[in-house]
Amino acid sequence: MTLFDHLEELRKRIFVVLGAWFVTASIAFVFREFLLEWFKGPLPANVTLNFKGMLEPFMASMSIAAFGGVVLAAPIIFWQIWAFIAPGLHDEEKKYATPFIAGTAITFALGVLFARYVALPFAVPFLVGFLGEAAEAELMIGNYVSTMVLYMSVLGIIFEMPVIGFLLARLGIINHAMLTKYRRYAIVIGLCIAAVITPTADPINLGLIAIPLVLLYELTIFVVRFAQRRVPISDEHVSP
């Protein structure tokens, strides 16, 4: 395929992704009130969401719908990613299509659920009530929704690491020795990324991203070692 053929293929894949996302985001928009209540789960019972501008409820609804659309369309998104890279793979490598699509979609959803039911229910009440009765919380709906979407999205992406690591190990691109060798650098980079992503500089917000990232990096090393042990890379990439 020529460069223009690749660009045309990429254009088609992006069009499919955007179409799927638009449909699923429209469905999420219909259920925006239910999803907003789900988003509000980590808030203490005595804290309410407020807004000042007329457009703020609409923009918050659009953010919820956009995020819900990404979660619902995740299988299609990852399928299109695989379909774009598949022509460059060997026949024996293409058999990982179903595990890749299913694994990435499931782990992304697990990351979102981990954020919603494990990380944020601990962090949100702690941060909101940090000053106790010395200050009364007045949270804006737009800021709250965007923060929730940020953490859920980031943790969803972080949870992809073991699946991506397994696939790359089976394709012979990485190995556990490589990941182990650069562990310290990866942790430092992960901490820097967490510091940039988190909207505030407090250790709680930093830990919400950094701790799962480090733990999942260690899990990725184990998964990569397992993938190598099952089928040696040298046996899978023998020249015809």
TABEL-V977236 format. One record per run of one state. SS is the DSSP state (hx for helix, st for strand, lp for the rest). FROM is the first residue (numbers start at 1). TO is the last residue. If there is no record, write none. Layout:
# TABEL-V977236
ss->SS from->FROM to->TO
ss->SS from->FROM to->TO
This chain:
# TABEL-V977236
ss->lp from->1 to->2
ss->hx from->3 to->30
ss->lp from->31 to->31
ss->hx from->32 to->42
ss->lp from->43 to->48
ss->st from->49 to->50
ss->lp from->51 to->55
ss->hx from->56 to->86
ss->lp from->87 to->93
ss->hx from->94 to->128
ss->lp from->129 to->131
ss->hx from->132 to->134
ss->lp from->135 to->138
ss->st from->139 to->140
ss->hx from->141 to->158
ss->lp from->159 to->160
ss->hx from->161 to->170
ss->lp from->171 to->175
ss->hx from->176 to->181
ss->lp from->182 to->182
ss->hx from->183 to->197
ss->lp from->198 to->202
ss->hx from->203 to->230
ss->lp from->231 to->232
ss->hx from->233 to->236
ss->lp from->237 to->240
